[in-house]
Amino acid sequence: MEKRNYFSGVGHALKSLTIGLKTSIKVFFEHDETEQYPENRKTLHFSDRNRFCLEMIHNERNEHHCVACGLCQMACPNGSIHVYSEMVETPDGKKKRQLVKYEYNLGQCMFCNLCVRACPHDAIRFNQDFENAVFDKSKLIMQLNHPGSHLEEKPKPAPAPRPAAPAQPAAQSAAAPAKPAVAPAKPVAQATEAKADAAQPKAASTASPAQAVKPAAETPSVKPASEAASPASEDINKES
């Protein structure tokens, strides 16, 4: 049993040694990745995953995106971030929180990236500046917001266009009569007659039927001149 354990231990050691030699030989023939620092400062490039120093993003107009909400300060496990803010009144009469000072202690930072993830406006990030060696620890306390910087003002959205009225079907629009834009003017004569009728007293409505209709007067019948015989013509007829 002891010999068997001895030879099994030797075999396990030779296997581990072979794996280590295999890795060493593979790395020995790989391309050299040595960087000639500090001669290559201008061409030196690091991966985006590296975290060296926290910074606040500013644009060319010296504006940042920090609203002083304090979420990064609460997310920091070492207390290396302190956000100082104040309440100001906007021109429209509303109160708004404004950033005064963003203090960052590089000597206490553990580069966990929790503050960057907690920021809802992407106002901070880790840069590629790794030369931060100093002789005085007080120099590691930095103010990330630039002097005279302010919050970036977002452009006001344009008013939404009013929705257009729904178009009526062609059949309904054709069947509906067109309303005249201006009512036609009544003739002058009709307007005058209407005023005269309104001014007359209502005598005809109050009169009795007998008074309202009168019989036409009888005119005496007149015989024509040819039928009427004169007395002289009758005497002459008798004598003959």
Backbone as JSON, one array per atom type, in Angstrom:
{
  "sequence": "MEKRNYFSGVGHALKSLTIGLKTSIKVFFEHDETEQYPENRKTLHFSDRNRFCLEMIHNERNEHHCVACGLCQMACPNGSIHVYSEMVETPDGKKKRQLVKYEYNLGQCMFCNLCVRACPHDAIRFNQDFENAVFDKSKLIMQLNHPGSHLEEKPKPAPAPRPAAPAQPAAQSAAAPAKPAVAPAKPVAQATEAKADAAQPKAASTASPAQAVKPAAETPSVKPASEAASPASEDINKES",
  "N": [[0.82, -1.2, 0.0], [1.99, 1.22, 0.75], [3.99, 1.52, -1.22], [2.41, 1.75, -3.48], [1.04, 4.14, -3.04], [3.23, 5.81, -3.04], [4.23, 5.7, -5.72], [1.98, 6.66, -7.07], [1.89, 9.28, -6.15], [4.27, 10.26, -7.27], [3.68, 10.07, -9.97], [1.56, 11.92, -10.16], [2.94, 14.3, -9.56], [4.71, 14.47, -11.76], [2.86, 14.86, -13.79], [1.76, 17.37, -13.16], [4.07, 18.9, -13.42], [4.56, 18.66, -16.13], [2.35, 20.02, -17.24], [2.88, 22.63, -16.33], [5.37, 23.16, -17.63], [4.53, 23.06, -20.25], [2.89, 25.34, -20.45], [4.81, 27.33, -19.91], [6.6, 27.06, -22.07], [4.9, 27.72, -24.18], [4.32, 30.45, -23.68], [6.89, 31.43, -23.91], [7.48, 31.51, -26.62], [5.72, 33.37, -27.6], [4.69, 36.68, -28.85], [6.56, 39.56, -27.89], [5.42, 41.79, -25.39], [6.34, 44.03, -24.12], [6.39, 47.35, -22.94], [7.96, 50.4, -23.67], [8.19, 52.43, -21.39], [8.94, 55.57, -19.87], [9.06, 56.53, -22.5], [7.19, 56.09, -24.48], [4.83, 57.61, -24.03], [3.06, 59.14, -25.59], [2.01, 57.38, -27.42], [0.98, 55.41, -25.86], [-1.46, 53.1, -24.93], [-4.36, 51.96, -23.3], [-6.66, 49.41, -22.25], [-10.2, 49.8, -22.47], [-11.42, 48.86, -20.22], [-9.86, 49.36, -18.08], [-9.43, 51.15, -15.0], [-8.57, 54.15, -13.68], [-8.69, 56.89, -12.71], [-11.31, 58.9, -11.45], [-13.49, 61.08, -13.25], [-15.36, 64.03, -14.25], [-17.58, 64.54, -16.88], [-17.31, 67.08, -19.27], [-18.46, 69.38, -21.73], [-17.59, 71.32, -24.72], [-18.58, 73.81, -24.09], [-18.22, 74.12, -21.4], [-20.04, 72.68, -19.79], [-21.82, 70.34, -17.79], [-23.39, 67.16, -16.88], [-24.3, 66.64, -14.36], [-26.74, 66.55, -11.84], [-26.67, 66.8, -9.17], [-27.82, 64.78, -7.56], [-26.89, 62.91, -5.73], [-26.7, 60.12, -5.79], [-24.39, 58.74, -6.55], [-22.71, 59.28, -4.39], [-24.02, 57.9, -2.32], [-23.73, 55.32, -3.29], [-21.02, 54.78, -3.13], [-18.72, 52.7, -1.51], [-16.58, 53.37, 0.18], [-16.79, 56.01, 0.89], [-15.6, 58.02, -0.66], [-16.57, 60.07, -2.21], [-18.08, 63.24, -2.2], [-20.82, 65.26, -2.46], [-21.76, 68.53, -2.9], [-24.41, 70.76, -2.78], [-26.96, 73.22, -3.63], [-30.1, 74.96, -3.29], [-31.71, 76.71, -5.82], [-33.56, 79.35, -7.41], [-35.37, 79.27, -10.34], [-35.84, 81.22, -13.4], [-38.58, 80.97, -14.06], [-39.83, 80.76, -11.63], [-39.63, 78.35, -10.23], [-38.12, 76.02, -7.91], [-34.88, 74.61, -7.88], [-32.34, 72.1, -7.67], [-28.87, 72.65, -7.53], [-25.52, 71.99, -8.51], [-22.72, 72.6, -6.47], [-20.14, 71.84, -5.55], [-18.14, 69.11, -6.4], [-16.57, 66.69, -4.81], [-13.82, 64.51, -4.79], [-11.99, 61.83, -3.5], [-9.13, 60.45, -4.29], [-7.28, 58.85, -2.95], [-8.77, 57.19, -1.27], [-10.35, 55.76, -2.96], [-11.53, 52.71, -4.33], [-11.9, 51.89, -6.87], [-14.18, 50.55, -7.84], [-16.24, 51.06, -9.54], [-18.91, 51.42, -8.93], [-20.08, 53.91, -8.5], [-20.19, 55.05, -11.04], [-21.99, 53.37, -12.31], [-24.26, 53.9, -10.82], [-24.97, 56.48, -11.48], [-27.53, 58.27, -13.03], [-27.44, 59.95, -15.23], [-25.1, 59.7, -16.66], [-22.84, 61.26, -15.91], [-20.29, 61.0, -14.86], [-17.13, 59.22, -15.17], [-14.45, 56.77, -15.49], [-11.16, 57.59, -16.31], [-8.15, 57.36, -18.4], [-5.92, 58.22, -17.06], [-3.19, 57.47, -15.35], [-0.98, 58.32, -13.93], [-0.68, 59.25, -11.0], [0.87, 59.57, -8.75], [1.88, 61.09, -5.77], [3.49, 63.16, -3.24], [2.14, 64.27, -1.17], [-0.76, 63.6, 0.58], [-2.99, 65.21, 0.6], [-3.21, 66.23, -1.91], [-4.5, 64.36, -3.36], [-7.17, 64.73, -3.06], [-9.65, 65.86, -5.02], [-11.43, 68.31, -7.01], [-13.97, 67.72, -9.08], [-15.81, 69.05, -10.76], [-15.51, 71.66, -13.08], [-14.25, 75.04, -12.65], [-16.69, 77.58, -12.83], [-18.4, 76.06, -14.34], [-21.6, 74.71, -15.4], [-24.88, 73.22, -15.32], [-25.91, 71.42, -18.18], [-28.17, 72.82, -20.41], [-31.12, 71.58, -21.61], [-32.65, 71.57, -24.83], [-35.86, 73.03, -25.32], [-38.73, 71.09, -26.0], [-40.43, 71.08, -29.14], [-43.79, 72.31, -29.67], [-46.41, 69.95, -29.93], [-47.97, 69.12, -33.02], [-51.36, 69.95, -33.83], [-53.92, 67.47, -34.13], [-55.25, 66.64, -37.33], [-58.56, 67.28, -38.61], [-60.86, 64.59, -39.0], [-61.39, 63.3, -42.26], [-64.42, 63.5, -44.06], [-66.5, 60.93, -45.48], [-66.8, 60.47, -49.07], [-69.4, 60.06, -50.03], [-71.1, 61.09, -48.03], [-70.29, 63.77, -48.01], [-71.06, 64.56, -50.55], [-73.83, 64.23, -50.45], [-74.69, 65.97, -48.48], [-76.13, 69.16, -48.41], [-74.72, 72.18, -49.57], [-74.15, 74.87, -47.44], [-75.18, 78.22, -47.72], [-72.83, 80.85, -47.68], [-73.49, 83.51, -47.13], [-76.59, 84.88, -46.25], [-79.21, 85.3, -48.68], [-80.15, 88.53, -49.79], [-83.29, 90.14, -49.24], [-85.6, 91.34, -51.72], [-86.11, 94.86, -52.35], [-88.71, 95.72, -52.79], [-90.33, 93.65, -51.72], [-89.65, 93.88, -49.04], [-90.67, 96.43, -48.47], [-93.45, 96.03, -48.89], [-93.96, 94.23, -46.85], [-93.54, 95.81, -44.57], [-95.62, 97.68, -44.91], [-97.93, 96.06, -44.73], [-97.71, 95.29, -42.1], [-98.15, 97.74, -40.84], [-100.84, 98.41, -41.39], [-104.15, 98.64, -39.93], [-105.93, 96.02, -38.25], [-108.61, 95.87, -39.52], [-110.14, 94.48, -41.31], [-110.28, 91.93, -40.25], [-111.89, 92.27, -37.99], [-114.38, 93.14, -38.9], [-117.92, 92.44, -39.73], [-119.39, 89.66, -41.57], [-121.4, 90.6, -43.27], [-120.86, 93.28, -43.58], [-118.39, 93.14, -44.62], [-118.65, 92.12, -47.22], [-120.22, 93.61, -49.84], [-123.24, 93.84, -51.82], [-123.19, 94.08, -55.35], [-124.19, 97.06, -57.08], [-127.26, 97.35, -58.9], [-127.41, 97.98, -62.25], [-129.27, 99.95, -64.57], [-130.78, 98.49, -67.41], [-129.94, 99.21, -70.71], [-131.29, 99.8, -73.77], [-130.35, 99.14, -77.06], [-129.68, 101.59, -79.61], [-130.73, 100.95, -82.06], [-132.9, 99.27, -81.56], [-134.63, 100.86, -80.13], [-137.49, 102.71, -80.96], [-138.31, 105.73, -82.47], [-140.91, 108.31, -81.81], [-141.75, 109.68, -84.08], [-141.24, 108.03, -86.24], [-143.09, 105.98, -85.73], [-145.59, 107.24, -86.1], [-145.56, 107.79, -88.77], [-145.64, 105.3, -89.83], [-148.14, 104.44, -89.07], [-149.88, 106.12, -90.61], [-149.29, 105.26, -93.1]],
  "CA": [[0.0, 0.0, 0.0], [2.84, 2.39, 0.78], [4.62, 1.66, -2.52], [1.39, 2.21, -4.43], [0.82, 5.57, -2.77], [4.44, 6.54, -3.44], [4.29, 5.82, -7.17], [0.88, 7.53, -7.51], [2.29, 10.66, -5.89], [5.27, 10.64, -8.27], [2.97, 10.28, -11.25], [0.8, 13.19, -10.08], [3.91, 15.39, -9.63], [5.18, 14.56, -13.15], [1.77, 15.42, -14.6], [1.7, 18.81, -12.87], [5.26, 19.51, -14.0], [4.37, 18.71, -17.6], [1.4, 21.11, -17.55], [3.58, 23.9, -16.13], [6.35, 23.34, -18.7], [3.79, 23.34, -21.48], [2.48, 26.75, -20.41], [6.0, 28.18, -19.99], [7.13, 26.99, -23.44], [3.97, 28.46, -25.04], [4.51, 31.88, -23.45], [8.23, 31.79, -24.33], [7.51, 31.74, -28.06], [4.75, 34.4, -27.97], [5.24, 37.99, -29.18], [6.93, 40.36, -26.72], [4.47, 42.87, -25.14], [6.96, 45.0, -23.23], [6.22, 48.74, -23.33], [9.1, 51.24, -23.29], [7.68, 53.58, -20.66], [7.98, 56.62, -20.3], [9.33, 57.06, -23.83], [6.01, 55.91, -25.35], [3.65, 58.21, -23.41], [2.12, 59.63, -26.59], [1.39, 56.23, -28.1], [0.56, 54.42, -24.88], [-2.9, 52.86, -24.99], [-4.87, 50.97, -22.36], [-7.99, 48.9, -22.54], [-11.3, 50.6, -21.91], [-11.85, 48.27, -18.94], [-8.99, 49.84, -16.99], [-9.95, 52.26, -14.19], [-7.44, 54.82, -13.04], [-9.09, 58.07, -11.95], [-12.67, 59.35, -11.76], [-13.59, 62.42, -13.81], [-16.69, 64.48, -14.64], [-17.58, 64.85, -18.3], [-17.67, 68.44, -19.64], [-18.4, 69.64, -23.17], [-16.79, 72.48, -25.1], [-19.16, 75.01, -23.48], [-18.0, 73.98, -19.96], [-21.3, 72.22, -19.22], [-21.82, 68.95, -17.35], [-24.71, 66.54, -16.77], [-24.58, 66.31, -12.97], [-27.88, 67.25, -11.26], [-26.46, 66.78, -7.71], [-28.81, 63.9, -6.93], [-26.24, 62.24, -4.61], [-26.73, 58.66, -5.88], [-23.02, 58.23, -6.57], [-22.21, 59.37, -3.02], [-24.61, 56.82, -1.54], [-23.26, 54.04, -3.79], [-19.59, 54.6, -2.85], [-18.55, 51.97, -0.23], [-15.5, 53.94, 1.0], [-17.05, 57.41, 1.19], [-14.61, 58.86, -1.34], [-17.27, 61.09, -2.99], [-18.93, 64.15, -1.44], [-21.51, 66.16, -3.38], [-22.29, 69.72, -2.24], [-25.39, 71.39, -3.66], [-27.8, 74.26, -3.06], [-31.37, 75.18, -3.98], [-31.8, 78.0, -6.49], [-34.86, 79.63, -8.01], [-35.27, 79.46, -11.78], [-36.6, 82.4, -13.86], [-40.03, 80.73, -14.08], [-40.33, 80.69, -10.26], [-39.5, 77.02, -9.65], [-36.89, 75.76, -7.18], [-34.11, 73.55, -8.53], [-31.08, 71.79, -7.02], [-27.73, 73.0, -8.38], [-24.25, 71.5, -7.99], [-21.75, 73.61, -6.04], [-18.8, 71.26, -5.52], [-18.08, 67.64, -6.47], [-15.27, 66.36, -4.22], [-13.45, 63.1, -4.99], [-10.75, 61.47, -2.81], [-8.51, 59.34, -5.03], [-6.57, 57.98, -2.02], [-9.69, 56.24, -0.65], [-11.14, 55.07, -3.99], [-11.16, 51.32, -4.6], [-12.11, 51.68, -8.31], [-15.2, 49.5, -8.0], [-17.13, 51.5, -10.63], [-20.31, 51.47, -8.5], [-20.59, 55.27, -8.65], [-20.5, 55.28, -12.46], [-23.21, 52.64, -12.62], [-25.4, 54.49, -10.12], [-25.32, 57.8, -12.04], [-28.58, 58.11, -14.06], [-27.24, 60.88, -16.34], [-23.77, 59.46, -17.25], [-22.07, 62.48, -15.68], [-18.92, 60.68, -14.44], [-16.52, 58.03, -15.77], [-13.04, 56.57, -15.18], [-10.32, 57.91, -17.47], [-6.92, 56.6, -18.59], [-4.82, 58.95, -16.43], [-2.68, 56.59, -14.3], [0.16, 58.93, -13.24], [-1.27, 59.97, -9.87], [1.74, 59.45, -7.57], [2.17, 62.38, -5.14], [4.13, 63.07, -1.93], [1.22, 64.81, -0.18], [-2.07, 62.96, 0.41], [-4.03, 66.22, 0.39], [-3.33, 66.48, -3.35], [-5.36, 63.33, -3.93], [-8.57, 65.2, -2.96], [-9.84, 66.66, -6.23], [-12.74, 68.85, -7.34], [-14.2, 67.24, -10.45], [-16.51, 70.05, -11.59], [-14.62, 72.75, -13.45], [-14.69, 76.37, -12.19], [-17.6, 78.27, -13.75], [-19.24, 75.13, -15.12], [-23.0, 74.65, -15.01], [-25.64, 72.11, -15.9], [-26.27, 71.59, -19.59], [-29.59, 73.12, -20.61], [-31.7, 70.82, -22.7], [-33.57, 72.38, -25.64], [-37.28, 72.8, -25.08], [-39.36, 70.37, -27.12], [-41.38, 71.84, -29.95], [-45.18, 71.91, -29.39], [-46.92, 68.9, -30.82], [-48.98, 69.64, -33.95], [-52.72, 69.52, -33.56], [-54.36, 66.45, -35.08], [-56.15, 67.13, -38.37], [-59.94, 66.8, -38.52], [-61.04, 63.41, -39.87], [-62.03, 63.58, -43.53], [-65.72, 62.86, -44.23], [-66.58, 60.12, -46.7], [-67.22, 61.19, -50.28], [-70.85, 59.98, -50.19], [-71.74, 62.04, -47.12], [-69.99, 65.13, -48.42], [-71.83, 64.88, -51.74], [-75.25, 64.3, -50.12], [-74.97, 67.13, -47.64], [-76.2, 70.4, -49.21], [-73.78, 73.23, -49.17], [-74.79, 76.0, -46.79], [-74.69, 79.49, -48.28], [-71.97, 81.6, -46.77], [-74.2, 84.72, -46.75], [-78.01, 84.76, -46.56], [-79.57, 86.21, -49.78], [-80.9, 89.73, -49.37], [-84.65, 90.24, -49.76], [-85.8, 92.5, -52.61], [-86.57, 96.08, -51.67], [-90.17, 95.81, -52.91], [-90.94, 92.75, -50.74], [-89.45, 94.44, -47.71], [-91.59, 97.56, -48.3], [-94.8, 95.5, -48.74], [-94.08, 93.62, -45.53], [-93.7, 96.87, -43.6], [-96.95, 98.29, -45.08], [-98.92, 95.13, -44.19], [-97.62, 95.32, -40.65], [-98.64, 99.02, -40.36], [-102.3, 98.52, -41.56], [-104.94, 98.09, -38.8], [-106.62, 94.76, -38.51], [-110.05, 96.18, -39.62], [-110.83, 93.45, -42.08], [-110.52, 90.75, -39.42], [-112.94, 92.56, -37.01], [-115.67, 93.47, -39.56], [-118.85, 91.32, -39.87], [-119.45, 89.19, -42.96], [-122.28, 91.41, -44.1], [-120.19, 94.52, -43.92], [-117.18, 92.88, -45.37], [-118.97, 91.91, -48.64], [-121.38, 94.4, -50.27], [-123.71, 93.41, -53.17], [-122.92, 95.04, -56.44], [-125.38, 97.87, -57.45], [-127.87, 96.98, -60.18], [-127.36, 99.05, -63.26], [-130.42, 99.82, -65.49], [-130.44, 97.98, -68.74], [-130.07, 100.23, -71.77], [-131.52, 99.18, -75.07], [-129.54, 99.78, -78.12], [-130.37, 102.65, -80.39], [-131.43, 100.35, -83.21], [-134.17, 98.71, -81.11], [-135.56, 101.91, -79.63], [-138.16, 103.42, -82.11], [-138.68, 107.11, -82.16], [-142.37, 108.53, -82.03], [-142.02, 110.16, -85.43], [-141.26, 106.87, -87.16], [-144.3, 105.22, -85.49], [-146.72, 107.94, -86.72], [-145.46, 107.62, -90.23], [-146.03, 103.93, -90.15], [-149.6, 104.35, -88.96], [-150.53, 106.81, -91.74], [-149.16, 104.48, -94.34]],
  "C": [[0.86, 1.26, 0.0], [3.54, 2.6, -0.56], [3.64, 2.21, -3.55], [1.13, 3.69, -4.23], [2.03, 6.4, -3.22], [4.47, 6.76, -4.94], [3.13, 6.69, -7.72], [1.19, 8.99, -7.26], [3.33, 11.15, -6.88], [4.61, 10.9, -9.62], [2.18, 11.59, -11.27], [1.73, 14.38, -10.17], [4.44, 15.56, -11.05], [4.11, 15.17, -14.07], [1.67, 16.92, -14.38], [2.9, 19.53, -13.48], [5.14, 19.64, -15.51], [3.43, 19.84, -17.99], [2.07, 22.46, -17.38], [4.6, 24.17, -17.21], [5.68, 23.66, -20.04], [3.37, 24.8, -21.54], [3.68, 27.68, -20.56], [6.57, 28.2, -21.41], [6.23, 27.77, -24.4], [4.16, 29.96, -24.9], [5.88, 32.33, -23.95], [8.29, 32.14, -25.81], [6.46, 32.76, -28.51], [5.45, 35.72, -28.23], [5.48, 38.8, -27.91], [5.99, 41.56, -26.59], [5.05, 43.95, -24.23], [6.81, 46.41, -23.79], [7.4, 49.57, -22.81], [8.57, 52.54, -22.67], [8.84, 54.24, -19.92], [8.23, 57.18, -21.69], [8.08, 57.01, -24.73], [4.75, 56.49, -24.73], [2.61, 58.63, -24.44], [1.39, 58.49, -27.29], [0.87, 55.18, -27.15], [-0.97, 54.3, -24.89], [-3.27, 51.75, -24.03], [-6.25, 50.52, -22.82], [-9.04, 49.78, -21.88], [-11.77, 50.06, -20.56], [-10.99, 48.75, -17.78], [-9.62, 51.05, -16.3], [-8.8, 52.87, -13.42], [-7.88, 56.0, -12.17], [-10.48, 58.5, -12.4], [-12.64, 60.78, -12.28], [-15.04, 62.72, -14.15], [-16.63, 64.97, -16.08], [-18.07, 66.28, -18.5], [-17.58, 68.57, -21.16], [-17.59, 70.89, -23.45], [-17.33, 73.78, -24.53], [-19.05, 74.99, -21.94], [-19.31, 73.63, -19.23], [-21.17, 70.73, -18.87], [-23.24, 68.44, -17.23], [-25.11, 66.23, -15.34], [-25.72, 67.18, -12.43], [-27.81, 67.25, -9.73], [-27.51, 65.95, -6.99], [-28.22, 63.13, -5.75], [-26.27, 60.72, -4.67], [-25.33, 58.05, -5.9], [-22.41, 58.27, -5.17], [-22.75, 58.24, -2.16], [-24.1, 55.45, -2.0], [-21.81, 53.77, -3.47], [-19.4, 53.87, -1.52], [-17.51, 52.57, 0.69], [-15.73, 55.39, 1.37], [-16.04, 58.34, 0.56], [-15.24, 59.97, -2.17], [-18.14, 61.91, -2.06], [-19.49, 65.18, -2.42], [-22.12, 67.29, -2.56], [-23.19, 70.45, -3.23], [-26.15, 72.46, -2.9], [-29.06, 74.39, -3.9], [-31.39, 76.59, -4.54], [-33.18, 78.12, -7.12], [-34.67, 79.96, -9.48], [-36.06, 80.7, -12.2], [-38.11, 82.21, -13.88], [-40.62, 80.53, -12.68], [-40.22, 79.35, -9.6], [-38.16, 76.89, -8.93], [-36.21, 74.52, -7.76], [-32.79, 73.36, -7.79], [-29.93, 72.03, -7.99], [-26.44, 72.54, -7.71], [-23.33, 72.66, -7.66], [-20.33, 73.05, -6.11], [-18.93, 69.74, -5.53], [-16.68, 67.23, -6.03], [-15.02, 64.86, -4.32], [-12.09, 62.85, -4.36], [-10.17, 60.23, -3.5], [-7.79, 58.38, -4.09], [-7.46, 56.95, -1.35], [-10.46, 55.41, -1.67], [-10.61, 53.66, -4.2], [-11.5, 50.92, -6.04], [-13.11, 50.55, -8.59], [-16.2, 49.8, -9.1], [-18.62, 51.53, -10.22], [-20.9, 52.88, -8.66], [-20.97, 55.56, -10.09], [-21.79, 54.57, -12.84], [-24.44, 53.27, -11.97], [-25.83, 55.82, -10.73], [-26.36, 57.64, -13.14], [-28.36, 58.98, -15.29], [-25.87, 60.73, -17.02], [-22.89, 60.71, -17.11], [-20.62, 62.21, -15.32], [-18.46, 59.41, -15.13], [-15.07, 57.93, -15.27], [-12.22, 56.8, -16.45], [-9.07, 57.04, -17.49], [-5.71, 57.29, -17.97], [-4.35, 58.14, -15.22], [-1.51, 57.19, -13.52], [-0.37, 59.83, -12.12], [-0.43, 59.88, -8.61], [2.11, 60.84, -7.06], [2.85, 62.12, -3.79], [3.22, 63.57, -0.81], [-0.17, 64.23, -0.43], [-3.18, 63.97, 0.15], [-4.23, 66.53, -1.1], [-4.2, 65.44, -4.06], [-6.85, 63.68, -3.81], [-8.8, 66.21, -4.09], [-11.27, 67.2, -6.29], [-12.99, 68.55, -8.81], [-14.95, 68.24, -11.31], [-15.59, 71.24, -11.83], [-15.13, 74.09, -12.91], [-15.56, 77.05, -13.26], [-18.47, 77.35, -14.57], [-20.66, 75.13, -14.58], [-23.67, 73.49, -15.73], [-26.02, 72.41, -17.33], [-27.78, 71.78, -19.72], [-30.09, 72.37, -21.83], [-32.64, 71.71, -23.51], [-35.02, 72.02, -25.36], [-37.91, 72.09, -26.27], [-40.37, 71.24, -27.84], [-42.8, 71.39, -29.63], [-45.68, 70.92, -30.42], [-47.98, 69.48, -31.74], [-50.36, 69.1, -33.62], [-53.17, 68.48, -34.57], [-55.37, 67.03, -36.06], [-57.53, 66.52, -38.2], [-60.12, 65.61, -39.45], [-61.84, 63.78, -41.11], [-63.34, 62.83, -43.64], [-65.72, 61.99, -45.48], [-67.13, 60.91, -47.87], [-68.73, 61.18, -50.44], [-71.56, 60.98, -49.29], [-71.49, 63.47, -47.55], [-70.78, 65.52, -49.66], [-73.31, 65.03, -51.42], [-75.59, 65.54, -49.29], [-75.02, 68.39, -48.48], [-75.25, 71.46, -48.66], [-74.54, 74.42, -48.6], [-74.26, 77.3, -47.39], [-73.89, 80.26, -47.23], [-72.69, 82.84, -46.24], [-75.66, 84.56, -47.14], [-78.38, 85.74, -47.66], [-80.43, 87.37, -49.27], [-82.27, 89.75, -50.01], [-84.77, 91.44, -50.69], [-86.38, 93.68, -51.83], [-88.09, 96.16, -51.69], [-90.85, 94.91, -51.89], [-90.79, 93.3, -49.34], [-90.41, 95.59, -47.44], [-93.01, 97.08, -48.09], [-95.0, 94.89, -47.36], [-94.26, 94.67, -44.45], [-95.08, 97.5, -43.69], [-98.03, 97.39, -44.51], [-98.9, 95.14, -42.67], [-98.2, 96.62, -40.08], [-100.16, 99.15, -40.46], [-103.02, 97.95, -40.35], [-105.65, 96.83, -39.21], [-108.11, 95.0, -38.54], [-110.79, 95.07, -40.33], [-111.14, 92.24, -41.23], [-111.65, 91.0, -38.43], [-114.29, 92.85, -37.64], [-116.5, 92.22, -39.7], [-118.9, 90.86, -41.3], [-120.34, 90.05, -43.85], [-121.62, 92.7, -44.51], [-118.97, 94.27, -44.77], [-117.46, 92.75, -46.84], [-120.25, 92.68, -48.95], [-121.85, 93.96, -51.65], [-123.47, 94.52, -54.19], [-124.21, 95.75, -56.83], [-125.88, 97.48, -58.83], [-127.9, 98.2, -61.12], [-128.53, 98.86, -64.22], [-129.97, 99.39, -66.87], [-130.72, 99.06, -69.77], [-130.23, 99.51, -73.09], [-130.69, 99.89, -76.12], [-130.38, 100.75, -78.94], [-131.14, 102.09, -81.55], [-132.77, 99.8, -82.82], [-135.15, 99.79, -80.66], [-136.12, 102.68, -80.83], [-138.6, 104.79, -81.66], [-140.17, 107.32, -82.42], [-142.67, 108.98, -83.43], [-142.09, 109.03, -86.4], [-142.51, 106.04, -86.95], [-145.51, 105.9, -86.14], [-146.68, 107.75, -88.22], [-145.88, 106.23, -90.6], [-147.56, 103.79, -90.06], [-150.31, 104.98, -90.13], [-150.4, 106.02, -93.02], [-150.01, 103.24, -94.25]]
}
